[in-house]
Amino acid sequence: MISRVPVSIAVLGAAAVALVGCATPVGEDDRALTVVASTSVYGSLAAAIGGDSVEGVSIIDSLSQDPHSYEASAREQLTVADADLILENGGGYDAFIDALIDASGSDATVLTAVEYSHDYPENDGHADDGHAEDDEHAEDDHAHDHAGHDHIEGFNEHVWYDPHTVVHLVEDIAHELGELDAANADTYEANAADLVAQIEGLEASLGEIAAENEGEQIFVTEPVPVYLAAAAGLVDATPAAFSEAVEEGQDVPPATLLEARDILASGDVRAVITNAQTGGAETTEIVSLAEDEGIPVIEFTELLPEGLDYVEWMQENIDALAGSLTE
């Protein structure tokens, strides 16, 4: 199990001063915009929208790294300081980048993905009513003020697995890039429209799964894929205490583990989904029980596998989910 502990970068300030000479000059008229993303998931979106006019940096870009416990560096603090736009997940998932922003003194606009989710407790309605087109939307609603950055009890922060949420984030990324670089605003909007069309294709694939499997049950060892499964019309039968304990690296209560065993033995669960980047004794037991019951087991990851963009990755996940339901 990857340990998930709070990150501290209190010592970065002094170290960053020593690296100032390594920083990229800011304010050059011909330089590309710099977009810093907490993870490669959001870096992929920025690359698709910004193209050659944007230099993207993903702080976490490897499946071996865990955003929950990532130890940021002084060099990354400088990277954040030079950013024109910052993309983060929020909801306590990537707290390290909030610490970097505060330590660097960055005044870049920060777009926080969880705030676009229809399940976000303080959602302002844009996730259901469509993208607000007023120029002040991103600045007023998504400026870096720590709203949406802390863990929210009962809220699933893995919002990049919800294509509907990602569509709204993509639209705002294009809007912000256009504000920063008016000369290329039309290109950003066109690229975003292309990306949205591809994401809508993902939603269509999920709709096809729902048409055949509405109401079928799945079991997840962690809540990572729950939004995607819900969009496919599937019901998460996992005891909440089970997935929460596994995600936090804690022992699953015995009564909850017994309940999970009974659910898998009921014959109602069509697939088990695990997190390929984490594991533990309880996850191993669930996989073993599923295999004994003849239940398909598939693995999802939290970060982009090497060589795939966001849409390709999600389509692979959707195809794997669809395939498991036909076994």
LUMDREN-471311 format. One line per 3 residues: number of its first residue (from 1); their letters; for each residue x, y, z of C-alpha. Coordinates in Angstrom, 3 decimals. Each point is the difference from the previous one (the first is absolute). Example, Ala and Ser with C-alpha at 12.3 -4.5 7.8 and 13.67 -1.06 7.14 Angstrom:
2
1	as	12.300:-4.500:7.800; 1.370:3.440:-0.660
***
This chain:
327
1	mis	0.000:0.000:0.000; 1.324:3.434:-0.882; 0.113:2.078:3.158
4	rvp	-2.261:3.031:-0.185; 1.196:2.684:2.379; -0.217:3.812:0.017
7	vsi	2.712:1.774:-1.990; 2.167:2.755:1.457; 2.230:2.361:-1.972
10	avl	0.926:2.390:2.755; 3.687:-0.234:-0.910; -0.486:0.895:-3.649
13	gaa	0.152:3.767:0.356; 3.710:0.245:0.699; 0.862:-2.689:-2.501
16	ava	-2.007:1.744:-2.688; 2.023:3.175:0.419; 3.136:-1.920:-0.909
19	lvg	-1.647:-1.158:-3.223; -1.247:3.376:-1.209; 2.704:0.133:-2.621
22	cat	-1.442:-3.151:-1.564; -3.468:1.433:-0.456; -1.399:0.788:-3.434
25	pvg	-0.345:3.759:-0.605; -3.577:1.224:0.164; -1.518:2.709:-2.125
28	edd	1.675:-0.718:-3.324; -2.434:0.897:-2.765; 0.799:-2.996:-2.170
31	ral	0.011:-2.690:2.651; -2.668:-2.686:0.238; -2.447:0.103:2.855
34	tvv	0.976:-2.264:2.870; -2.731:-2.230:1.387; 0.884:-1.980:3.111
37	ast	-2.194:-2.985:0.824; 0.070:-1.985:3.216; -0.180:-3.286:-1.934
40	svy	0.384:-1.267:-3.544; -3.770:-0.390:-0.238; -0.477:3.753:-0.048
43	gsl	3.235:0.528:-1.891; -1.438:-2.097:-2.831; -3.068:2.233:-0.191
46	aaa	2.135:3.136:-0.087; 2.183:-1.418:-2.766; -3.013:-0.863:-2.138
49	igg	-1.439:3.502:0.360; 3.196:2.064:-0.076; 1.930:-1.821:-2.683
52	dsv	3.312:1.620:-0.948; -0.950:3.282:1.653; 0.163:-1.508:3.473
55	egv	2.877:-1.505:1.941; -1.524:-2.529:2.360; 1.585:-1.341:3.172
58	sii	-1.560:-2.862:1.968; 1.438:-0.212:3.515; -1.024:-3.658:0.299
61	dsl	0.320:-1.971:-3.226; 0.825:-3.556:1.057; -2.165:-2.878:1.205
64	sqd	2.543:-0.574:2.768; -0.838:3.369:1.610; -2.883:0.580:2.410
67	phs	-1.536:3.502:0.111; -1.261:-0.560:3.550; 3.503:-0.270:1.442
70	yea	2.157:1.735:-2.614; 3.030:1.877:1.325; 0.421:3.143:-2.094
73	sar	3.406:1.496:-0.776; 1.431:3.512:-0.050; 0.387:-0.186:-3.783
76	eql	-3.718:-0.784:-0.283; -0.717:3.046:2.135; 1.781:2.108:-2.601
79	tva	-1.940:-1.693:-2.768; -3.249:0.938:1.719; 1.255:3.557:0.556
82	dad	0.475:0.386:-3.765; -3.388:-1.445:-0.960; -2.539:2.004:-1.964
85	lil	-2.763:-2.475:0.829; -0.169:-2.788:2.589; -2.231:-3.066:-0.184
88	eng	-0.706:-2.084:3.080; -2.472:-2.629:1.073; -0.822:1.320:3.473
91	ggy	-2.091:-1.729:2.624; 3.126:-0.908:1.970; 1.308:-2.231:-2.799
94	daf	3.043:2.071:-0.993; 0.595:2.216:3.007; 3.677:0.263:-0.913
97	ida	-0.752:2.477:-2.782; -1.918:2.291:2.349; 3.070:0.062:2.219
100	lid	2.164:0.781:-3.036; -2.298:2.840:-1.054; 0.057:1.540:3.455
103	asg	3.765:-0.378:0.387; 0.734:1.401:-3.462; -2.248:3.020:0.322
106	sda	-1.504:-0.776:-3.406; -2.863:2.226:-1.118; -0.921:-2.225:-2.955
109	tvl	-3.634:-1.008:-0.440; -0.644:-3.444:1.464; -2.718:-2.211:-1.450
112	tav	-1.133:-2.626:2.508; -1.648:-3.005:-1.632; -2.206:-1.073:2.914
115	eys	-1.857:3.297:-0.201; -1.403:-1.045:-3.390; -1.581:-3.177:1.384
118	hdy	-3.775:-0.137:0.365; 0.647:-1.785:3.331; 2.234:2.746:1.386
121	pen	-1.747:1.317:3.148; 0.516:3.663:-0.915; -0.706:-0.427:-3.705
124	dgh	-1.365:3.204:-1.559; -2.109:-1.832:-2.550; 2.176:0.307:-3.111
127	add	0.620:-3.751:-0.121; -3.705:-0.525:-0.662; -0.988:3.208:-1.774
130	gha	2.831:0.185:-2.514; 3.150:2.051:-0.132; -0.343:3.589:1.068
133	edd	1.347:2.212:-2.724; 0.547:3.192:1.946; 3.574:1.178:0.126
136	eha	0.065:0.174:3.787; -1.089:-3.609:0.578; 3.372:-1.654:0.474
139	edd	1.503:2.919:1.874; -2.915:0.302:2.406; -0.753:-3.680:0.556
142	hah	3.327:-1.774:-0.405; 2.680:2.391:1.236; 2.417:-1.467:2.512
145	dha	-1.779:0.589:3.312; 0.217:-3.554:1.428; -3.661:-0.726:-0.745
148	ghd	-0.234:-3.606:-1.084; 3.590:-0.789:0.935; -0.592:-1.832:3.265
151	hie	-1.398:-3.505:0.393; -3.793:0.041:0.233; -1.590:-2.802:1.986
154	gfn	-2.255:-2.128:-2.181; 1.140:1.593:-3.268; 1.812:-2.092:-2.619
157	ehv	2.856:2.171:-1.230; 0.951:-2.216:-2.964; -1.927:2.239:-2.378
160	wyd	2.178:-0.591:-3.059; -1.839:-3.311:-0.337; -3.186:2.005:-0.680
163	pht	0.002:1.074:-3.673; -2.781:2.524:0.617; 2.110:1.799:2.587
166	vvh	3.045:-0.058:-2.277; -1.966:1.650:-2.821; -0.651:3.057:2.169
169	lve	3.613:0.151:1.118; 1.187:-0.185:-3.630; -2.233:2.920:-0.920
172	dia	1.412:2.131:2.797; 3.601:-0.907:-0.840; -0.586:1.275:-3.543
175	hel	-1.653:3.145:1.374; 2.910:0.744:2.336; 2.635:-0.631:-2.672
178	gel	-1.882:2.374:-2.300; 0.012:2.654:2.714; 3.759:-0.376:0.371
181	daa	0.735:-0.197:-3.731; -2.689:1.740:-2.023; 1.869:-0.520:-3.274
184	nad	-0.537:-3.759:0.255; -3.387:0.030:1.739; -1.854:-1.350:-3.033
187	tye	2.448:-2.888:-0.261; -0.438:-0.880:3.663; -3.774:0.048:-0.360
190	ana	0.140:-2.151:-3.144; 2.338:-2.517:1.637; -2.264:-0.122:3.050
193	adl	-3.031:-0.602:-2.209; 1.801:-2.928:-1.651; 0.926:-1.413:3.406
196	vaq	-3.538:0.418:1.310; -1.301:-1.901:-3.024; 2.380:-2.852:0.811
199	ieg	-1.093:-0.018:3.649; -3.614:-0.035:-1.111; 0.971:-3.119:-1.949
202	lea	1.067:-1.526:3.307; -3.382:0.887:1.451; -1.673:-1.682:-2.968
205	slg	1.998:-3.173:0.687; -1.093:0.122:3.623; -3.580:0.441:-1.141
208	eia	0.281:-3.179:-2.054; 1.121:-1.885:3.109; -2.904:1.464:1.969
211	aen	-2.493:-1.050:-2.663; 0.933:-3.632:0.549; 0.949:-0.018:3.688
214	ege	-1.984:2.694:1.824; -0.133:-0.764:3.728; 2.578:-2.795:-0.031
217	qif	2.315:-0.078:3.015; 3.753:0.429:0.198; 2.436:-0.118:2.919
220	vte	2.920:2.461:0.225; 2.902:-0.307:2.409; 0.429:3.795:-0.126
223	pvp	-2.359:2.747:-1.223; 2.240:0.970:-2.946; -2.276:-1.330:-2.813
226	vyl	-3.404:0.666:1.578; -0.899:3.000:-2.194; 0.770:-1.953:-3.168
229	aaa	-2.012:-2.983:1.195; -2.951:2.217:0.916; 0.084:1.568:-3.469
232	agl	-0.264:-3.547:-1.350; -3.167:-0.561:2.016; 1.702:-2.297:2.496
235	vda	-0.591:-0.122:3.753; 2.872:-0.011:2.477; -0.774:-2.789:2.474
238	tpa	3.156:0.554:2.053; -0.461:0.774:3.707; 1.108:3.612:0.382
241	afs	2.137:-0.879:3.011; 1.916:-2.535:-2.100; 1.105:2.279:-2.833
244	eav	0.662:2.887:2.375; 2.273:-2.133:2.206; 1.949:-1.365:-2.972
247	eeg	0.437:3.472:-1.488; 1.309:1.343:3.300; 2.353:-2.953:0.497
250	qdv	-1.878:-1.142:3.096; -1.178:-3.448:1.044; -3.509:-0.860:-1.139
253	ppa	-2.232:-0.611:3.043; -0.749:-3.735:0.420; -3.765:0.508:-0.271
256	tll	0.474:1.961:-3.239; 2.266:-2.681:-1.446; -2.632:-2.615:0.832
259	ear	-2.634:2.129:-1.744; 2.251:0.277:-3.061; 0.438:-3.777:-0.111
262	dil	-3.762:-0.480:0.134; -0.508:2.489:-2.838; 2.468:-1.824:-2.226
265	asg	-1.604:-3.346:0.828; -3.504:1.283:-0.772; 0.311:-0.540:-3.735
268	dvr	-1.085:3.578:-0.690; 3.410:1.574:-0.672; 0.963:0.083:-3.671
271	avi	3.556:1.365:0.299; 2.633:0.986:2.551; 2.169:3.055:-0.717
274	tna	3.300:0.518:1.819; 2.534:2.832:0.077; 3.132:-1.249:-1.749
277	qtg	2.149:2.567:1.805; -0.830:-1.109:3.524; -0.728:-3.233:1.780
280	gae	-0.133:-1.770:3.320; -1.172:-3.119:1.765; -3.689:0.865:-0.290
283	tte	0.274:0.762:-3.718; 1.833:-3.272:-0.557; -2.741:-1.859:1.873
286	ivs	-2.745:1.673:-2.043; 1.735:-0.905:-3.258; 0.397:-3.597:1.163
289	lae	-3.657:-0.234:1.046; -1.116:1.497:-3.321; 2.047:-2.509:-1.938
292	deg	-1.463:-2.842:2.080; -3.504:1.292:-0.825; 0.812:0.381:-3.693
295	ipv	-0.343:3.793:0.125; 2.185:1.887:-2.510; 2.683:2.211:1.562
298	ief	1.315:3.059:-1.838; 2.607:2.575:1.006; -0.218:3.760:-0.398
301	tel	2.735:2.533:0.744; -0.123:3.494:1.462; 2.528:1.420:-2.471
304	lpe	0.539:-0.166:-3.747; 1.851:-3.083:-1.206; 3.025:0.878:-2.111
307	gld	-0.763:0.718:-3.639; -3.723:0.738:0.404; -1.900:3.270:0.077
310	yve	-3.067:0.555:2.156; -2.574:-1.115:-2.559; 1.962:-3.099:-1.036
313	wmq	0.444:-0.977:3.638; -3.654:0.426:0.892; -1.088:-1.910:-3.086
316	eni	2.229:-2.910:1.035; -1.608:0.077:3.453; -3.483:0.064:-1.493
319	dal	0.833:-2.870:-2.353; 1.348:-2.025:2.926; -3.150:0.695:1.989
322	ags	-2.238:-0.971:-2.906; 1.983:-3.170:-0.568; -0.267:-1.045:3.645
325	lte	-3.783:0.248:-0.143; -0.206:-2.454:-2.883; 1.949:-2.757:1.787
***
